[in-house]
Amino acid sequence: MPSVSGSLKYVTLRAAAVSEVLVRAPEVRAEAGGVITSSADRVPVTGGSVSFTVSPGPAVLTLVEAGRPVETIPILVGSSASQSLQQVVSAAKVADDATQREIEKLAAQAVELVDAAVKNAKRAQDGATRAEAAAGNAQRSEASSASSASGARSSATSASSSAVKAATSEQNAAKSATSAKEDADKVASTLDNTFWQGDRLAVNGMISPPLTGPKGAPGEVSESQMDAAIAAAIVALAPTGLKLVLAAPDDKTAERADTAIRAKGYGAVVVVPTTGNWWG
C-alpha cells in the first residue's frame, strides 16, 4: 500500500502547529473485496511532519490545531510505494483543474445547443406566421371567387328572364298585328284612307301606336370556376422547459457540471453511466 509523507509548514516556513491530520476518502468506494468508508482516521503529526499509508485514489486531509479542524486539503494518491505530500497534493490540483476544464467545455456545449434551439424555434414561428397569412389570403380569394360565381349566376338568370319576356312580347305583338290586319281587311272596301305605315295602322286619319315590339337578343349564360388552395404549415416551438441530457465520468464531475450549467440559467440532467446517479 502506498506510503505518503511530508512536512506541514506556515508560509514563514516554520513548522505548522498541527497536532494531527484526519485522513478520509471523499466518498465510500469498493476496493480489495470490501469497501473503503468515508470515515476519518487520525494520524499524529510530530514536529510538523506526517507519514501515513493510504489506499490509491482520492482522499481528503483535515488539519487539526489545538483540537480544532482548521483546513481541508484534497489529495490524489498514485500506485507508487512511496509518495511525498507535495506529489499527492499537486496531483489532486491537476485533476481538479482537468475536471473544471471539462465542466466548462460541457457548459459551453450546452449554451451552444440552447442558442441553436432558440434560433430554430424563431424560424419555426416565422414559418407559422407566413403560413397563417397565406391561409388567410387563400380564404379571401375563395370568398371572392364564390361571390363572382354567384354574380355570374344572377346575371345569367336575369338575362334568361329578359329573353323569355322578349319572346313573350314578340308573340303578343304578332298576335295583335294579325288581329289588326283582319279588322283592316274587313273595312278595306269602304275605307280608302285606311293603310299601313310601317307597323302603325292609319284609319280615317288616326295612326295606331307601334303594333310590334323590338326583338330581344337571348342572353348568353357564362360560367366561371376558380379553384382556391389553402396552404398551412404550423411547426412548436417553443422550446420552453428545454432540458439538456449530458453524461459525466463520475459523480463529482456530474455535480459540478450541473452546478455550472445552472449558474448560467439553463436546466440540465447530468447522468453518470458507471454509477447510475444523476443530477437535475
C-alpha positions in Angstrom: 0.0 0.0 0.0 1.4 3.5 -0.8 3.0 5.5 1.9 2.7 9.3 2.0 4.9 11.6 4.0 5.9 15.2 4.1 6.1 18.3 6.3 3.4 20.9 7.2 4.7 24.5 7.3 3.4 28.0 7.6 4.1 30.5 4.8 7.0 31.7 7.0 8.5 28.1 6.6 8.1 27.4 10.3 6.6 24.0 11.2 2.8 24.3 11.5 1.3 23.8 14.9 -0.7 20.9 13.6 -1.2 18.1 16.2 -2.8 15.6 13.9 -4.4 15.1 10.5 -7.7 13.3 9.8 -7.4 11.2 6.6 -10.6 10.0 4.9 -12.0 9.0 1.5 -14.2 11.7 -0.1 -16.9 9.1 -0.5 -17.5 5.4 0.0 -15.9 3.2 -2.7 -15.3 -0.5 -3.3 -11.8 -1.9 -3.0 -10.0 -5.2 -2.4 -13.1 -7.3 -1.8 -14.7 -4.8 0.5 -15.4 -1.1 0.8 -13.5 2.0 1.9 -15.7 4.2 4.1 -15.7 7.9 4.2 -15.0 8.0 8.0 -11.7 9.7 9.0 -8.6 8.0 10.5 -6.4 10.0 12.9 -2.7 10.4 12.1 -0.4 12.2 14.6 1.9 15.0 13.4 5.4 15.3 15.0 7.5 18.4 14.6 5.4 19.4 11.6 6.0 16.1 9.8 3.4 13.5 9.0 3.5 10.0 7.5 0.7 7.5 6.8 -0.3 4.7 4.5 -3.3 5.2 2.3 -5.2 3.4 -0.5 -4.6 4.7 -4.0 -7.2 7.1 -5.2 -8.7 10.4 -4.0 -8.6 11.3 -0.3 -9.0 14.3 2.0 -6.7 15.6 4.7 -8.1 17.7 7.5 -5.5 19.6 9.6 -6.2 19.8 13.3 -4.7 22.5 15.6 -5.5 22.7 19.3 -8.2 20.1 18.9 -10.0 22.1 16.1 -10.0 21.3 12.4 -8.6 24.3 10.6 -8.1 23.3 7.0 -9.1 20.6 4.5 -6.7 19.5 1.7 -7.8 17.2 -1.2 -5.1 14.7 -2.3 -4.8 12.1 -5.1 -2.7 9.1 -4.3 -1.0 7.1 -7.0 0.1 3.5 -7.0 3.8 4.1 -6.2 5.0 2.6 -2.9 6.4 5.9 -1.6 5.0 9.4 -2.4 5.6 12.8 -1.0 2.8 15.0 0.4 3.7 17.6 -2.3 3.1 15.0 -5.0 -0.3 13.9 -3.9 -1.5 17.5 -3.3 -0.2 18.5 -6.7 -1.9 15.5 -8.4 -5.2 16.5 -6.8 -4.8 20.0 -8.1 -4.1 18.8 -11.6 -7.2 16.5 -11.6 -9.4 19.3 -10.2 -8.2 21.7 -13.0 -8.9 19.0 -15.6 -12.4 18.5 -14.2 -13.1 22.2 -14.2 -12.0 22.4 -17.9 -14.3 19.5 -18.8 -17.2 21.2 -16.9 -16.5 24.4 -18.8 -16.5 22.5 -22.1 -19.8 20.9 -21.2 -21.3 24.2 -20.2 -20.1 25.8 -23.5 -21.7 23.0 -25.5 -24.9 23.3 -23.5 -25.1 27.0 -24.2 -24.5 26.4 -28.0 -27.3 23.8 -28.0 -29.7 26.1 -26.3 -28.9 29.0 -28.6 -29.4 26.8 -31.7 -32.7 25.6 -30.3 -33.9 29.2 -29.7 -32.9 30.1 -33.4 -34.8 27.1 -34.7 -37.9 27.9 -32.6 -37.8 31.5 -34.0 -37.6 30.2 -37.6 -40.5 27.8 -36.9 -42.6 30.7 -35.5 -41.8 32.9 -38.6 -42.8 30.0 -40.9 -46.1 29.5 -39.0 -46.9 33.2 -39.3 -46.3 33.2 -43.0 -48.4 30.0 -43.3 -51.3 31.7 -41.4 -51.0 34.8 -43.7 -51.1 32.5 -46.8 -54.2 30.7 -45.4 -55.9 34.0 -44.9 -55.2 35.1 -48.4 -56.5 31.8 -49.8 -59.7 32.1 -47.8 -60.3 35.7 -49.1 -59.6 34.5 -52.7 -62.1 31.7 -52.3 -64.7 34.0 -50.9 -64.1 36.5 -53.8 -64.4 33.6 -56.3 -67.6 32.4 -54.8 -69.0 36.0 -54.9 -68.1 36.3 -58.6 -69.6 33.0 -59.4 -72.8 34.0 -57.6 -72.9 37.3 -59.5 -72.4 35.5 -62.8 -75.3 33.1 -62.0 -77.5 36.1 -61.1 -76.6 37.8 -64.4 -77.4 34.6 -66.4 -80.7 34.2 -64.6 -81.6 37.9 -65.3 -80.6 37.6 -69.0 -82.7 34.4 -69.4 -85.7 36.1 -67.8 -85.3 39.0 -70.1 -85.1 36.7 -73.1 -88.3 35.0 -72.0 -90.1 38.3 -71.6 -88.9 39.5 -75.0 -90.1 36.3 -76.7 -93.5 36.7 -75.0 -93.7 40.3 -76.1 -92.9 39.3 -79.6 -95.6 36.7 -79.6 -98.1 39.1 -78.2 -97.2 41.8 -80.8 -97.5 39.3 -83.6 -101.0 38.3 -82.3 -102.0 42.0 -82.2 -100.8 42.6 -85.7 -102.7 39.6 -87.0 -105.9 40.8 -85.4 -105.4 44.3 -86.7 -104.8 43.0 -90.2 -108.0 41.0 -90.1 -110.0 44.1 -89.0 -108.4 46.2 -91.6 -109.4 43.7 -94.4 -113.0 43.9 -93.3 -113.2 47.6 -93.8 -110.7 48.0 -96.7 -113.5 48.1 -99.2 -115.2 51.1 -97.7 -112.3 53.0 -96.2 -110.0 54.2 -98.9 -107.8 56.1 -96.5 -107.0 53.1 -94.4 -103.4 52.0 -94.8 -100.3 50.7 -93.0 -97.4 52.9 -92.2 -94.6 50.6 -91.0 -96.1 48.8 -88.1 -98.6 51.6 -87.5 -102.2 51.4 -88.9 -103.8 54.6 -90.3 -107.6 54.6 -90.2 -109.5 57.7 -91.2 -106.6 59.9 -90.3 -105.8 58.1 -87.0 -102.5 56.3 -86.7 -102.2 53.5 -84.2 -99.2 53.0 -81.9 -96.5 50.5 -83.0 -98.0 47.1 -83.1 -94.7 45.1 -82.9 -92.0 45.4 -80.2 -88.3 45.2 -80.7 -87.0 41.6 -80.7 -84.7 41.0 -77.7 -81.5 39.1 -78.1 -81.2 36.0 -76.0 -78.7 36.3 -73.2 -75.6 34.2 -73.0 -75.0 32.2 -69.8 -71.3 32.2 -68.9 -69.9 30.1 -66.1 -66.7 30.8 -64.3 -64.9 28.5 -62.0 -61.9 29.2 -59.8 -60.1 26.7 -57.6 -58.6 28.1 -54.3 -55.9 26.3 -52.4 -55.1 26.9 -48.7 -51.6 26.2 -47.6 -50.9 26.0 -43.9 -47.7 24.8 -42.2 -47.5 25.2 -38.4 -44.3 24.0 -36.7 -43.7 24.0 -31.9 -41.9 25.6 -30.8 -41.4 26.8 -28.4 -38.8 25.3 -26.7 -40.0 26.1 -23.3 -38.6 24.0 -20.4 -35.8 22.7 -22.6 -33.7 20.1 -20.7 -30.3 19.0 -21.8 -29.1 15.4 -21.1 -25.3 15.1 -20.5 -23.1 12.2 -19.4 -20.3 12.7 -16.9 -17.5 10.3 -16.0 -18.1 10.3 -12.2 -20.5 11.8 -9.6 -18.2 14.7 -8.7 -17.9 15.8 -12.3 -21.6 15.4 -12.8 -22.4 17.5 -9.7 -20.0 20.3 -10.8 -21.4 20.2 -14.4 -24.9 20.5 -13.1 -23.9 23.5 -10.9 -22.0 25.3 -13.6 -24.9 24.9 -16.1 -27.5 26.1 -13.6 -25.3 29.1 -12.8 -25.8 30.2 -16.4 -29.6 30.0 -16.1 -30.2 26.7 -18.0 -31.6 23.4 -16.9 -29.9 20.0 -17.4 -29.9 16.4 -16.5 -26.4 15.1 -15.9 -26.0 11.3 -15.7 -23.1 9.1 -14.6 -23.3 5.9 -16.6 -20.9 3.9 -14.4 -22.9 4.6 -11.2 -26.4 5.3 -12.4 -26.5 8.5 -10.4 -27.9 11.7 -11.9 -28.4 15.4 -11.2 -31.1 17.7 -12.3 
